[in-house]
Amino acid sequence: MGESWRNHLVDEGNGTMRIKAHGSMLADARIVADKEHMNLHRDDRGPEQLVNIASMPGIVGEAWAMADWHYGYGFPIGGVVATDENAGEQGGAISPGGVGFDINCGVRFLALDATESDIPNLKKLAGRLNGRIPAGGSGKGGVELTRSNLKELLQGGAEAALDLGYGHDEDLKFLESQGILQTENADVSERALERGMKSLGTLGSGNHFLELQTVGKVVDEQTAKEWGLFDDQIVAMIHSGSRGLGHQVCTDHVRHLESKYKLSEGMWTNESWGFSLPDRQLASAPIHSKEGQEYLDAMNAAANFAFANRAVLASRLRTVLKLEMGDFGEARTLYDVAHNIAKLETHHVHGATCSCYVHRKGATRAFSAMHDDIASKFSSTGQPVIVPGDMGTGSWMMAGPLNGENQAFGSSCHGAGRALSRAAAKKSIDGKALKHELESRGIRIHASTPNILAEEAPDAYKDVDEVIRLTTEAGLARPVVRLNPLAVIKG
């Protein structure tokens, strides 16, 4: 299969490679990469999954893999697919695997009007953050909730968190979708509710983190000025999602939908919907079917929980910053993006207007300055695009285009992207030695186990600067500032 897609691979010469439709593909596929990048990252599983998702019923345009692409569940991480809500009798496909298990995993970015010299004691600040920000897989240290509180959060997102005393009024307009997605019933399983009751305000494990950073290099001075960013400024990224609640929502719907498919002549088929897929992990329902609507409603509820979770984490961060830095510790939200979500959007595809669900799995929106669905503050700059790198190298803030819409349904990368699997990283990297090396460079590191450090080591990730270069060449977003790590809290 790997040889097959490579036989159809064409270099577009603009930071993208095209895989022309063949086999069961209903559309071409595009990878944000060049020949050098493709040769460096030769795990064929990600591109093979990209080929598979180009077979999604109702697909419009092309299937995309962002520059941080790598292998995932069904969809590649970095995968973007749009399906027409009006395709067929009940609409195109909506796929839980195209959103992922950590629904609305995303990043909140906050900025301080302070520099590193305004921190009295970085070691003490990092230690206090580690004590105040619960990290790890257990959910220990989460906010105590009643069942009524949890239901309000599933319906109301960041606004409901504000009602519980977490966040600032002015934050809401700088969150994607203002921190709330429409849900009718917020009907999630009892197990999902149980998992949500104890995890609000927790980072989680794996690649989730809270990181203090400094602005190391300003690339776009005008945009940086509009956003209030300057050289050596202290900023913060919070990367977390819907925790066990969202994972359970995905698990419940994936299991239910996968049970409705049978293998026939090499394809997984649901005859009642007329859907045929090359991989069972892509199990989908028509958008307007009962199953499709139930998933979308539950997905939105889990996404609301994630917005609320990042609001609580931001509140906890602000408390520590004020305690350690006084007036210098005031932190404002610049933006908050989702990168595991499916959203109904209007796009122009091959000369026609399409109302479609855009699956973004490990990809973020990168809307232009002209788009209606961004805050007025960004109407002259384009939407902020938050791109975490790795804890030893750096991260970036980018911006959506100034005009029009980018060619990938207004989408961009969401990080550096893995170069090594977690298992391979643990085998080849010494977590304790890495911690010593990073701290010798002035980066404070707190992690629950050495294994987490090994799994999340810089060498386990692609070169974030290369990802930014390719994203820029493809015209998906433009670089604004590069950020350096200062203190890292890992799960």
C-alpha positions in Angstrom: 0.0 0.0 0.0 2.9 2.4 0.8 4.4 1.9 -2.7 1.0 2.6 -4.2 0.5 6.0 -2.8 4.1 7.0 -3.5 3.4 6.1 -7.2 0.8 8.9 -7.1 2.9 11.5 -5.2 3.5 14.8 -6.9 5.6 17.8 -5.6 3.4 20.9 -5.9 6.4 23.2 -5.4 4.6 25.4 -2.8 5.3 23.6 0.4 2.8 20.9 -0.4 2.9 17.4 -1.9 -0.2 16.0 -3.7 -1.3 12.3 -3.7 -3.6 12.0 -6.7 -6.8 10.1 -6.2 -6.6 6.4 -6.8 -8.2 3.2 -5.5 -11.0 4.0 -3.2 -10.1 7.7 -2.8 -12.9 10.1 -3.7 -10.6 13.2 -3.7 -6.9 14.1 -3.9 -4.9 14.3 -0.7 -2.4 17.1 0.2 0.5 16.9 2.6 2.2 20.1 3.9 5.8 18.9 3.1 8.6 19.0 0.6 10.8 16.2 -0.7 13.4 16.7 2.1 10.7 16.6 4.8 9.1 13.4 3.3 12.5 11.7 3.1 13.3 12.6 6.7 10.0 11.3 8.1 9.5 8.0 6.2 6.9 6.3 8.4 4.4 5.5 5.7 1.5 4.9 8.2 0.5 8.6 8.4 0.3 9.1 4.6 -1.5 5.8 4.3 -4.1 7.1 6.7 -4.3 10.3 4.7 -5.1 8.2 1.6 -7.8 6.4 3.6 -9.5 9.6 4.8 -9.8 10.8 1.2 -12.4 8.0 0.9 -14.8 9.6 3.4 -18.4 9.8 2.1 -19.3 13.3 1.2 -15.8 14.6 1.1 -15.3 18.0 -0.5 -12.1 19.6 -1.8 -9.1 17.6 -0.7 -8.0 15.7 2.4 -5.1 17.5 4.1 -2.2 16.6 6.4 -0.6 19.5 8.1 3.2 19.8 8.4 3.1 18.2 11.9 1.4 15.0 10.5 2.0 11.6 12.1 0.2 8.3 12.7 -3.0 8.4 14.7 -6.2 6.5 15.3 -7.9 6.2 11.9 -7.1 9.7 10.9 -3.5 10.9 10.9 -2.7 13.5 13.6 -2.7 16.7 11.6 -5.5 15.5 9.4 -8.2 17.8 8.0 -11.2 16.6 6.1 -14.4 18.5 5.2 -17.7 16.7 4.4 -20.8 18.2 2.8 -23.7 18.4 5.2 -26.0 18.2 2.2 -24.4 15.2 0.5 -26.8 12.3 -0.2 -30.0 11.8 1.7 -28.6 12.4 5.2 -25.4 14.4 4.6 -21.8 13.4 4.4 -19.8 11.5 7.0 -19.1 12.6 10.6 -16.3 10.5 12.2 -15.4 10.4 15.9 -11.9 9.2 14.7 -11.6 12.4 12.7 -11.9 14.4 15.9 -9.9 12.1 18.3 -10.2 10.9 21.8 -9.2 14.1 23.5 -12.1 16.2 22.2 -11.2 19.9 22.1 -7.7 19.3 23.2 -6.3 22.8 22.6 -4.1 25.6 23.9 -4.7 28.8 25.8 -2.1 31.5 25.3 -1.7 34.2 28.0 0.6 37.2 28.0 2.1 39.3 30.9 3.4 42.9 30.7 6.6 41.7 32.3 10.0 40.2 31.4 12.0 37.4 33.1 13.8 40.0 35.2 10.5 40.7 36.9 10.4 37.1 38.4 11.9 37.3 41.9 12.7 33.5 41.9 12.1 31.3 38.9 12.8 28.1 40.8 10.3 29.0 43.5 7.7 30.1 40.9 8.1 26.9 38.9 7.8 24.8 42.1 4.7 26.6 43.1 3.1 26.1 39.7 3.9 22.4 39.9 2.1 22.2 43.3 -0.9 24.2 42.1 -1.4 22.7 38.6 -2.5 19.1 38.9 -0.8 16.9 36.3 -0.9 13.3 35.5 -3.5 10.7 34.4 -5.4 10.4 37.7 -7.3 13.6 37.8 -6.3 14.1 41.4 -6.5 17.7 42.5 -9.5 18.6 40.3 -12.2 21.1 41.3 -15.0 19.5 43.4 -18.2 19.6 41.4 -21.8 18.7 41.9 -23.7 16.8 39.2 -25.6 20.1 38.5 -22.3 22.0 38.1 -21.0 19.5 35.6 -24.2 19.6 33.5 -23.9 23.4 33.5 -20.3 23.2 32.2 -21.3 20.7 29.5 -23.9 23.2 28.3 -22.1 26.5 29.0 -18.4 25.9 28.5 -16.1 28.8 29.6 -19.1 31.0 30.4 -20.3 28.4 32.9 -16.8 28.2 34.4 -17.0 32.0 34.8 -20.2 31.6 36.8 -18.3 29.2 39.1 -15.7 31.9 39.7 -13.0 30.8 37.2 -11.8 33.2 34.5 -12.4 36.9 33.5 -15.3 38.4 31.6 -12.9 39.8 29.0 -11.4 36.3 28.3 -14.5 35.1 26.5 -14.2 37.1 23.3 -10.7 35.8 22.8 -11.6 32.1 22.9 -12.5 30.2 19.8 -16.3 30.2 19.5 -16.3 32.4 22.6 -15.6 29.2 24.6 -19.0 27.6 24.0 -20.5 25.2 21.4 -24.2 24.6 20.9 -25.5 21.4 22.5 -29.2 20.4 22.9 -29.1 17.6 25.4 -25.4 17.3 26.4 -26.2 13.6 26.6 -23.1 11.7 27.6 -22.8 8.4 29.3 -22.8 7.8 33.0 -19.1 6.7 32.8 -18.2 10.0 31.0 -19.9 12.0 33.8 -18.1 10.0 36.4 -14.7 10.8 34.8 -15.6 14.5 34.4 -16.6 14.9 38.0 -13.0 14.8 39.3 -10.9 16.2 36.4 -11.9 19.8 36.0 -8.8 22.0 36.3 -6.2 19.3 35.6 -3.6 19.1 32.9 -3.7 15.4 32.2 -0.7 13.3 31.0 1.2 12.7 27.8 1.9 15.8 25.8 -0.3 18.1 27.9 1.6 20.9 29.7 1.7 24.3 31.2 4.7 26.3 30.0 6.1 29.7 30.9 8.0 31.1 27.9 9.7 34.3 26.8 9.4 36.0 23.5 12.7 35.2 21.8 12.3 36.6 18.3 9.8 39.0 16.8 9.3 38.2 13.1 6.2 40.3 12.3 6.6 43.5 14.3 3.2 45.0 13.3 1.2 42.0 14.2 3.2 41.5 17.5 2.5 45.1 18.4 -1.2 44.7 17.7 -1.3 41.7 20.0 0.8 43.4 22.7 3.8 41.1 22.3 7.4 42.3 22.7 11.0 41.1 23.1 11.8 39.1 26.3 8.1 39.2 27.4 6.8 36.5 29.7 4.0 34.5 28.1 2.3 31.2 29.0 0.8 28.2 27.1 -1.7 25.8 28.6 -2.2 22.7 26.6 -5.1 20.4 27.8 -8.5 19.2 26.7 -11.6 17.4 27.9 -9.7 14.8 29.9 -11.4 11.5 30.7 -14.8 12.8 29.9 -14.0 13.5 26.3 -12.1 10.3 26.0 -15.1 8.4 27.2 -17.4 10.2 24.8 -15.2 9.3 21.8 -14.8 5.7 23.1 -18.6 5.3 23.5 -19.4 6.5 20.0 -16.5 4.8 18.2 -17.5 1.4 19.7 -21.1 2.0 18.7 -20.3 3.0 15.1 -17.7 0.4 14.5 -20.2 -2.3 15.5 -22.4 -1.1 12.5 -19.7 -2.0 9.9 -18.9 -5.3 8.3 -15.9 -6.3 6.2 -16.8 -6.9 2.6 -14.3 -7.3 -0.2 -11.6 -5.4 1.7 -13.8 -2.5 2.7 -15.8 -1.8 5.8 -19.4 -1.3 4.8 -22.6 0.0 6.3 -25.3 -1.0 3.8 -28.1 1.0 5.3 -26.2 4.3 4.9 -24.3 3.3 1.8 -21.0 4.0 3.4 -17.9 2.1 2.5 -14.5 2.8 4.3 -11.0 1.3 3.9 -10.4 1.3 7.7 -12.8 0.4 10.4 -11.3 3.1 12.7 -12.9 5.7 10.3 -16.4 4.4 11.3 -18.8 7.3 10.6 -22.4 8.2 10.5 -24.3 10.5 8.1 -24.3 14.0 9.6 -28.2 14.1 9.8 -28.7 10.5 11.0 -29.7 9.9 14.6 -26.2 8.5 15.3 -24.5 11.5 13.7 -26.5 14.0 15.6 -26.0 12.2 18.9 -22.3 12.2 18.4 -22.1 15.9 17.4 -24.2 16.9 20.5 -22.0 14.8 22.8 -18.8 16.1 21.1 -19.9 19.7 21.6 -20.7 19.0 25.3 -17.2 17.5 25.8 -15.7 20.5 23.9 -17.5 22.8 26.4 -15.9 20.9 29.3 -12.5 21.4 27.7 -13.0 25.2 27.4 -14.0 25.2 31.0 -11.0 23.1 32.0 -8.6 25.5 30.4 -10.4 28.4 32.1 -9.8 26.8 35.5 -6.2 26.0 34.7 -5.7 29.7 33.6 -7.3 30.8 36.8 -4.9 28.6 38.8 -1.9 29.9 36.8 -3.0 33.5 37.5 -3.3 32.9 41.2 0.3 31.7 41.4 1.7 34.4 39.2 0.1 37.1 41.4 1.4 35.4 44.6 5.0 35.2 43.2 5.2 38.4 41.0 2.7 40.8 42.5 1.4 43.4 40.0 3.8 42.0 37.4 1.8 38.7 37.5 -1.3 40.0 35.7 -1.9 37.8 32.7 -4.4 38.4 29.9 -5.7 35.8 27.5 -4.6 36.5 23.9 -6.3 33.5 22.4 -7.5 29.9 23.0 -7.7 27.4 20.1 -9.2 23.9 19.7 -7.3 21.4 17.7 -9.4 18.2 18.0 -12.9 19.2 16.8 -15.4 19.1 13.9 -17.3 22.3 13.1 -20.0 23.3 10.7 -18.4 26.0 8.5 -19.0 27.7 5.1 -16.2 27.3 2.6 -15.7 27.9 -1.1 -14.7 24.7 -2.8 -14.0 24.5 -6.6 -16.0 27.7 -7.3 -19.0 26.7 -5.2 -20.1 27.6 -1.7 -20.3 24.5 0.7 -21.8 24.1 4.1 -19.6 21.4 5.5 -18.3 19.8 8.7 -14.5 20.3 8.9 -12.8 17.6 10.9 -9.6 18.9 12.4 -7.6 16.3 14.3 -4.3 17.8 15.5 -5.0 20.9 13.4 -6.2 24.4 14.3 -8.2 27.0 12.6 -6.2 29.7 10.9 -8.9 32.1 9.8 -8.0 35.3 7.9 -8.5 38.9 9.1 -11.6 39.0 6.8 -13.4 36.1 8.5 -16.6 36.8 10.4 -15.9 34.3 13.1 -12.9 36.0 14.8 -12.8 38.7 17.4 -12.7 42.3 16.2 -9.2 42.7 17.8 -7.8 40.4 15.1 -9.6 42.0 12.1 -6.4 43.6 10.9 -4.0 40.7 11.7 -5.8 37.4 11.2 -6.5 34.9 13.9 -3.7 33.9 16.3 -2.4 30.4 15.6 -0.8 28.8 18.6 2.0 26.3 17.7 3.7 24.6 20.7 7.0 23.1 19.8 8.9 21.0 22.4 10.1 21.8 25.9 13.7 22.2 24.9 13.6 24.0 21.6 10.8 26.6 21.4 7.3 27.4 20.2 5.7 29.8 17.8 2.7 32.2 17.5 1.5 32.5 13.9 -1.4 34.4 12.3 -4.0 33.5 9.7 -3.8 35.2 6.3 -4.5 38.9 6.0 -6.9 38.3 3.1 -9.1 35.5 1.7 -9.0 32.0 3.0 -6.2 29.5 3.1 -6.4 26.5 0.8 -6.8 24.0 3.7 -10.3 25.0 4.8 -8.7 27.8 7.0 -6.5 25.3 8.9 -3.0 25.1 10.1 -0.6 23.0 12.1 -1.1 22.5 15.9 2.5 21.8 17.0 5.8 20.2 16.1 4.4 16.7 15.5 6.0 13.5 16.7 9.0 12.1 15.0 9.3 9.1 17.4 6.6 7.0 18.9 6.3 7.1 22.7 7.7 3.6 23.0 10.7 4.4 20.7 11.4 7.6 22.7 11.4 5.7 26.0 13.8 3.2 24.6 16.3 5.7 23.3 16.1 8.7 25.6 17.2 8.9 29.3 14.5 11.1 31.0 16.7 11.9 34.1 19.7 12.9 32.0 17.3 15.1 29.8 16.0 16.9 32.9 19.6 17.7 34.0 20.5 18.9 30.5 17.5 21.2 30.2 17.9 22.7 33.7 21.6 23.3 32.9 20.2 25.6 30.2 18.0 27.5 32.6 14.7 25.7 31.8 12.9 24.6 34.9 11.3 21.1 34.5 8.6 19.4 36.6 7.2 16.1 35.4 5.5 13.3 37.2 7.9 10.6 36.0 11.2 10.3 34.0 9.3 8.3 31.4 7.1 11.3 30.6 10.2 13.4 30.0 11.6 10.7 27.7 8.4 10.4 25.7 8.2 14.2 25.4 11.8 14.9 24.8 12.9 17.3 22.0 14.3 14.5 20.0 10.9 12.8 20.0 9.5 15.7 17.9 9.9 17.2 14.5 11.9 20.4 14.2 9.2 23.0 15.0 11.1 25.7 12.9 10.8 23.4 9.9 7.1 22.9 10.5 6.7 26.7 10.6 8.7 27.1 7.4 6.5 24.6 5.5 3.3 26.0 6.9 4.4 29.5 5.8 5.4 28.3 2.3 2.0 26.7 1.9 0.4 30.0 2.7 -1.6 28.5 5.6 -0.4 31.0 8.2 2.5 33.4 8.8 5.0 33.5 11.7 4.7 36.3 14.2 6.9 35.5 17.2 9.2 32.6 18.3 9.1 31.7 22.0 11.7 30.1 24.3 10.8 27.7 27.1 11.4 29.0 30.7 9.5 26.6 33.0 7.6 23.5 32.1 4.9 21.5 34.0 4.3 18.1 32.4 1.8 15.3 33.2 
